[in-house]
Amino acid sequence: MSLRSLPVTVPLAVALACSSASNEQNERDLYGTGGSGATGAGGAAAGGGGPGGFAGTGGSAASGGGLQLDSGSGGSADAGCASASKTADRLPPLLMLVVDTSGSMNDSAPGGGGSKWQVTRSALGTAMAQMPNDYAVGVVFYPDTNPLFGSCIDSQIDVSLGLLDQNQRASLQQSFQAQSAEGGTPTHDGYLLGLNHVVASTLPGNKFVVLITDGIPTYALGCNGTGSNPINAQQTAALVSQVQNAAAGGVRTFVVGSPGSEAARNTLSQMASVGGTASPGCSDSGPNYCHFDMTTAPDLGQAFADALAAISGAALSCSYPIPAPPDGSQLDLGKVNVVYTPGGGGPPQDIFKDPSASDCTTGWQYSADKSQILLCGATCDTVKADTQGKVDIVFGCETKIE
């Protein structure tokens, strides 16, 4: 499985332009939740020599020559096109952590560092400390209760989903330090608790559940089970279907399987597959599973650090809300172009619009409600990896389509 380091948000400079009202539509709600193109497959380079979805360096969104950009604002040199410049940031990820704290998490972790729970807690703390402030994070611990108290799970959210400001970071840190490991494994109930909370969130951004577990569920949905015996195949299928339905509703699921989850690897892999986060070239039957499988990791702490960095990077959006035009102007969505300038000082490169009406495989597309620009596949990967790069959206010139 390919692991990526934590990227830094790349700013998006936007040059807005006026257009005639006869063939235009008013810009939609700024922060509608269009899907991300981050998981699309990479396409062939357009214009020769560039990454998938990019034109060669001689291409232009405005004419046959090289596009000249204002190095400060990202505006077009054609003053007849651009009327103002605004800056917008990509949509942040919303990460709901659903963390297994069953009794087996007290077992020793491979590679040292204490118990599996202690290593998990430390790795998550480090990962959250490295996340930017515009990430939103919440947590559900499960079971978070002793079944002798009358339920297999605490039905309360431990920390509600919120942007990582100083107060949110303090709440998360306190919750992890206060948590202990005991009880059975009500995975479906824990997952559903976290899922419902992230679905209900009104924060703008792409929504994810991050499920971390070290074993087979011992309770099915509704605390159905003994707490010590694995659930049956039908109950397992219901959990996988829940994850699939979540993805269909716009919430993708990352799955991390700690040591102890060996017998559940097929199920956990299926959950990642239907949850929209499968790793490239994976198989639900192994040996390269589609989830983050740590069952053979010699050092659990390092494996966790790598997995969480990869999750943080993969969750980072390639979706850019389109700022409102100045003075109530209208935008011609057929005259929008996207230009990428590498951070290493290379020349600007046009990113062509993907002509597909559905799949976003290379270049860029609009979100369904036309409120966002979505970078796709290999194009998205290139821009996310270039932490010093710049993306400009130039309005007023005929859209270049691959």
NUDOSE-838121 format. One record per residue (C-alpha): x, y, z; residue in one letter; residue number from 0. Coordinates in steps of 0.05 Angstrom, whole numbers. Layout:
! residues N
NODE       x       y       z  type  seq
NODE       X       Y       Z     a  NUM
...
This chain:
! residues 402
NODE       x       y       z  type  seq
NODE       0       0       0     m    0
NODE      27      67     -20     s    1
NODE      33     115      38     l    2
NODE      36     190      30     r    3
NODE      62     243      77     s    4
NODE      17     296     106     l    5
NODE       8     350      53     p    6
NODE      -1     424      66     v    7
NODE     -62     460      37     t    8
NODE     -46     494     -29     v    9
NODE     -79     563     -36     p   10
NODE    -124     575     -96     l   11
NODE    -122     644    -128     a   12
NODE    -185     660    -168     v   13
NODE    -193     714    -221     a   14
NODE    -266     732    -232     l   15
NODE    -295     760    -296     a   16
NODE    -360     793    -319     c   17
NODE    -402     765    -376     s   18
NODE    -467     779    -411     s   19
NODE    -531     756    -379     a   20
NODE    -563     727    -442     s   21
NODE    -531     659    -438     n   22
NODE    -511     657    -365     e   23
NODE    -537     630    -300     q   24
NODE    -528     659    -231     n   25
NODE    -474     627    -190     e   26
NODE    -501     575    -142     r   27
NODE    -494     570     -67     d   28
NODE    -420     577     -52     l   29
NODE    -410     518      -7     y   30
NODE    -452     462     -35     g   31
NODE    -421     393     -23     t   32
NODE    -398     367     -90     g   33
NODE    -358     302     -90     g   34
NODE    -283     299     -94     s   35
NODE    -245     275    -155     g   36
NODE    -187     252    -112     a   37
NODE    -199     178    -124     t   38
NODE    -206     179    -200     g   39
NODE    -156     144    -244     a   40
NODE    -101     184    -276     g   41
NODE    -108     201    -350     g   42
NODE     -59     211    -406     a   43
NODE     -20     275    -411     a   44
NODE     -51     327    -457     a   45
NODE      -8     373    -499     g   46
NODE      53     330    -490     g   47
NODE     100     323    -431     g   48
NODE      54     344    -373     g   49
NODE      21     302    -319     p   50
NODE     -47     272    -332     g   51
NODE     -98     326    -347     g   52
NODE     -45     380    -359     f   53
NODE     -29     416    -424     a   54
NODE      43     425    -447     g   55
NODE      77     489    -426     t   56
NODE      61     524    -492     g   57
NODE     -15     518    -482     g   58
NODE     -60     576    -465     s   59
NODE    -129     583    -437     a   60
NODE    -136     650    -471     a   61
NODE    -106     641    -540     s   62
NODE     -53     603    -578     g   63
NODE       5     632    -538     g   64
NODE      29     623    -467     g   65
NODE     -18     647    -413     l   66
NODE      11     705    -374     q   67
NODE      -9     706    -300     l   68
NODE      -3     761    -250     d   69
NODE      47     731    -200     s   70
NODE      14     766    -142     g   71
NODE     -60     756    -152     s   72
NODE     -64     699    -202     g   73
NODE    -104     743    -250     g   74
NODE    -102     741    -326     s   75
NODE     -61     792    -364     a   76
NODE    -123     805    -407     d   77
NODE    -155     862    -370     a   78
NODE    -217     852    -412     g   79
NODE    -229     784    -379     c   80
NODE    -213     795    -306     a   81
NODE    -251     845    -264     s   82
NODE    -228     824    -195     a   83
NODE    -187     773    -157     s   84
NODE    -208     733     -96     k   85
NODE    -173     677     -58     t   86
NODE    -208     612     -40     a   87
NODE    -183     549      -4     d   88
NODE    -199     477     -20     r   89
NODE    -253     445      22     l   90
NODE    -224     415      87     p   91
NODE    -236     342     107     p   92
NODE    -284     324     163     l   93
NODE    -256     263     199     l   94
NODE    -298     224     249     m   95
NODE    -253     176     287     l   96
NODE    -288     112     310     v   97
NODE    -237      78     355     v   98
NODE    -241       8     383     d   99
NODE    -226       9     458     t  100
NODE    -248     -62     474     s  101
NODE    -211    -103     526     g  102
NODE    -164    -135     475     s  103
NODE    -132     -67     463     m  104
NODE     -96     -78     529     n  105
NODE     -53    -132     496     d  106
NODE      20    -114     482     s  107
NODE      35     -78     416     a  108
NODE      85    -108     367     p  109
NODE     149     -67     368     g  110
NODE     140     -43     439     g  111
NODE     112      22     465     g  112
NODE      62      -9     512     g  113
NODE      -7     -36     498     s  114
NODE     -43     -31     432     k  115
NODE     -87      23     462     w  116
NODE     -27      63     487     q  117
NODE       6      60     418     v  118
NODE     -58      77     383     t  119
NODE     -71     136     429     r  120
NODE      -1     162     419     s  121
NODE      -2     156     343     a  122
NODE     -70     189     338     l  123
NODE     -47     246     383     g  124
NODE      14     258     339     t  125
NODE     -27     255     275     a  126
NODE     -78     305     300     m  127
NODE     -24     353     324     a  128
NODE       3     355     253     q  129
NODE     -65     368     220     m  130
NODE     -80     439     198     p  131
NODE    -130     481     236     n  132
NODE    -181     477     181     d  133
NODE    -189     401     189     y  134
NODE    -250     381     229     a  135
NODE    -242     320     275     v  136
NODE    -287     285     325     g  137
NODE    -283     218     361     v  138
NODE    -326     160     383     v  139
NODE    -295     107     429     f  140
NODE    -330      40     429     y  141
NODE    -353       5     471     p  142
NODE    -335      60     521     d  143
NODE    -375      24     574     t  144
NODE    -379     -40     614     n  145
NODE    -436     -86     591     p  146
NODE    -452     -98     664     l  147
NODE    -481     -28     663     f  148
NODE    -537     -50     617     g  149
NODE    -512     -34     546     s  150
NODE    -456     -58     501     c  151
NODE    -438      14     482     i  152
NODE    -442      86     507     d  153
NODE    -489     120     458     s  154
NODE    -459     189     469     q  155
NODE    -408     222     424     i  156
NODE    -342     230     461     d  157
NODE    -320     292     423     v  158
NODE    -366     325     372     s  159
NODE    -339     340     303     l  160
NODE    -306     409     303     g  161
NODE    -251     449     270     l  162
NODE    -182     439     301     l  163
NODE    -178     503     340     d  164
NODE    -144     506     408     q  165
NODE    -207     485     446     n  166
NODE    -222     426     400     q  167
NODE    -150     401     405     r  168
NODE    -154     405     481     a  169
NODE    -220     367     483     s  170
NODE    -192     312     439     l  171
NODE    -129     306     480     q  172
NODE    -167     302     545     q  173
NODE    -215     249     517     s  174
NODE    -158     204     494     f  175
NODE    -121     210     560     q  176
NODE    -184     194     600     a  177
NODE    -203     133     558     q  178
NODE    -189      62     580     s  179
NODE    -197      -4     544     a  180
NODE    -250     -54     566     e  181
NODE    -312     -91     542     g  182
NODE    -333    -125     478     g  183
NODE    -332    -102     406     t  184
NODE    -397     -71     381     p  185
NODE    -367     -48     315     t  186
NODE    -433     -35     279     h  187
NODE    -463       6     335     d  188
NODE    -399      46     342     g  189
NODE    -394      58     268     y  190
NODE    -467      80     262     l  191
NODE    -459     128     321     l  192
NODE    -401     162     287     g  193
NODE    -433     160     218     l  194
NODE    -498     193     241     n  195
NODE    -459     248     274     h  196
NODE    -417     265     213     v  197
NODE    -478     262     168     v  198
NODE    -513     312     213     a  199
NODE    -454     360     212     s  200
NODE    -466     427     177     t  201
NODE    -392     441     169     l  202
NODE    -371     449      96     p  203
NODE    -323     396      72     g  204
NODE    -315     324      50     n  205
NODE    -339     274     102     k  206
NODE    -303     212     126     f  207
NODE    -308     160     180     v  208
NODE    -241     130     203     v  209
NODE    -254      62     235     l  210
NODE    -198      33     277     i  211
NODE    -206     -37     305     t  212
NODE    -164     -95     330     d  213
NODE    -214    -152     322     g  214
NODE    -277    -185     298     i  215
NODE    -343    -154     322     p  216
NODE    -372    -191     381     t  217
NODE    -438    -152     380     y  218
NODE    -482    -141     319     a  219
NODE    -524     -78     310     l  220
NODE    -568     -65     370     g  221
NODE    -520     -99     419     c  222
NODE    -542    -166     391     n  223
NODE    -491    -217     416     g  224
NODE    -452    -244     474     t  225
NODE    -393    -197     474     g  226
NODE    -344    -254     468     s  227
NODE    -366    -294     406     n  228
NODE    -359    -268     334     p  229
NODE    -422    -244     299     i  230
NODE    -449    -287     242     n  231
NODE    -441    -278     167     a  232
NODE    -509    -244     158     q  233
NODE    -494    -194     212     q  234
NODE    -425    -181     182     t  235
NODE    -457    -169     113     a  236
NODE    -504    -118     146     a  237
NODE    -443     -79     171     l  238
NODE    -411     -79     102     v  239
NODE    -477     -55      72     s  240
NODE    -479       1     122     q  241
NODE    -411      26      99     v  242
NODE    -433      20      26     q  243
NODE    -496      60      39     n  244
NODE    -454     113      74     a  245
NODE    -410     121      13     a  246
NODE    -471     127     -31     a  247
NODE    -493     184      14     g  248
NODE    -427     220       9     g  249
NODE    -390     194      71     v  250
NODE    -329     152      55     r  251
NODE    -297     104     104     t  252
NODE    -224      90     119     f  253
NODE    -210      25     157     v  254
NODE    -149       9     199     v  255
NODE    -140     -63     224     g  256
NODE     -93     -70     283     s  257
NODE     -59    -135     305     p  258
NODE    -115    -180     329     g  259
NODE    -158    -168     268     s  260
NODE    -127    -223     227     e  261
NODE    -191    -263     222     a  262
NODE    -230    -201     201     a  263
NODE    -184    -179     145     r  264
NODE    -231    -199      89     n  265
NODE    -289    -161     121     t  266
NODE    -247     -99     137     l  267
NODE    -221     -99      66     s  268
NODE    -292    -103      38     q  269
NODE    -311     -44      82     m  270
NODE    -255      -2      53     a  271
NODE    -273     -24     -18     s  272
NODE    -347      -6     -13     v  273
NODE    -329      54      30     g  274
NODE    -292      87     -27     g  275
NODE    -221      86       2     t  276
NODE    -191      22     -27     a  277
NODE    -116      25     -41     s  278
NODE     -95      16    -114     p  279
NODE     -87     -56    -138     g  280
NODE    -116     -85     -74     c  281
NODE    -158    -148     -65     s  282
NODE    -209    -165     -11     d  283
NODE    -180    -235      -9     s  284
NODE    -109    -211       2     g  285
NODE     -51    -212       8     p  286
NODE     -54    -137     -10     n  287
NODE    -118    -119      26     y  288
NODE    -157     -56      11     c  289
NODE    -156     -28      82     h  290
NODE     -95      -9     125     f  291
NODE     -76     -79     149     d  292
NODE     -27     -76     207     m  293
NODE     -32    -147     229     t  294
NODE      38    -164     206     t  295
NODE      71     -98     223     a  296
NODE     134    -108     264     p  297
NODE     126     -39     295     d  298
NODE      54     -19     307     l  299
NODE      71      52     325     g  300
NODE     107      66     260     q  301
NODE      54      30     219     a  302
NODE       0      73     252     f  303
NODE      39     137     238     a  304
NODE      46     119     165     d  305
NODE     -27      99     158     a  306
NODE     -53     162     192     l  307
NODE      -8     206     148     a  308
NODE     -35     171      87     a  309
NODE    -107     179     111     i  310
NODE     -96     253     125     s  311
NODE     -67     263      56     g  312
NODE    -119     223      19     a  313
NODE    -175     259      56     a  314
NODE    -149     327      35     l  315
NODE    -196     352     -17     s  316
NODE    -185     373     -89     c  317
NODE    -251     411     -86     s  318
NODE    -249     487     -91     y  319
NODE    -311     529     -75     p  320
NODE    -321     584    -126     i  321
NODE    -323     652     -91     p  322
NODE    -381     699    -104     a  323
NODE    -369     747    -162     p  324
NODE    -360     820    -145     p  325
NODE    -418     869    -147     d  326
NODE    -470     816    -164     g  327
NODE    -438     800    -231     s  328
NODE    -456     736    -267     q  329
NODE    -407     682    -288     l  330
NODE    -405     645    -354     d  331
NODE    -389     573    -334     l  332
NODE    -369     559    -406     g  333
NODE    -312     609    -400     k  334
NODE    -273     581    -341     v  335
NODE    -202     554    -344     n  336
NODE    -156     524    -292     v  337
NODE     -80     536    -292     v  338
NODE     -28     502    -248     y  339
NODE      39     534    -233     t  340
NODE      90     486    -202     p  341
NODE     122     507    -137     g  342
NODE     192     493    -165     g  343
NODE     188     552    -212     g  344
NODE     164     517    -275     g  345
NODE     120     553    -325     p  346
NODE      44     553    -317     p  347
NODE       7     493    -345     q  348
NODE     -65     491    -369     d  349
NODE    -109     438    -337     i  350
NODE    -161     415    -387     f  351
NODE    -233     404    -368     k  352
NODE    -254     331    -369     d  353
NODE    -310     324    -420     p  354
NODE    -343     265    -384     s  355
NODE    -412     276    -357     a  356
NODE    -401     229    -298     s  357
NODE    -332     200    -284     d  358
NODE    -277     250    -268     c  359
NODE    -214     215    -292     t  360
NODE    -166     271    -308     t  361
NODE    -164     346    -310     g  362
NODE    -222     380    -275     w  363
NODE    -298     383    -272     q  364
NODE    -352     423    -238     y  365
NODE    -388     393    -178     s  366
NODE    -460     372    -191     a  367
NODE    -487     439    -167     d  368
NODE    -435     480    -204     k  369
NODE    -410     512    -140     s  370
NODE    -341     479    -139     q  371
NODE    -282     463    -184     i  372
NODE    -260     390    -175     l  373
NODE    -190     367    -195     l  374
NODE    -189     294    -217     c  375
NODE    -145     233    -211     g  376
NODE     -72     242    -227     a  377
NODE     -84     318    -233     t  378
NODE    -108     320    -162     c  379
NODE     -50     278    -138     d  380
NODE       1     323    -172     t  381
NODE     -28     387    -142     v  382
NODE     -35     358     -72     k  383
NODE      37     333     -73     a  384
NODE      64     402     -92     d  385
NODE      57     440     -27     t  386
NODE      88     503     -58     q  387
NODE      48     500    -123     g  388
NODE      -9     547    -143     k  389
NODE     -74     536    -178     v  390
NODE    -109     594    -214     d  391
NODE    -179     595    -241     i  392
NODE    -186     644    -298     v  393
NODE    -256     667    -318     f  394
NODE    -277     699    -383     g  395
NODE    -241     656    -435     c  396
NODE    -270     596    -472     e  397
NODE    -261     532    -431     t  398
NODE    -206     486    -457     k  399
NODE    -232     414    -460     i  400
NODE    -188     353    -467     e  401
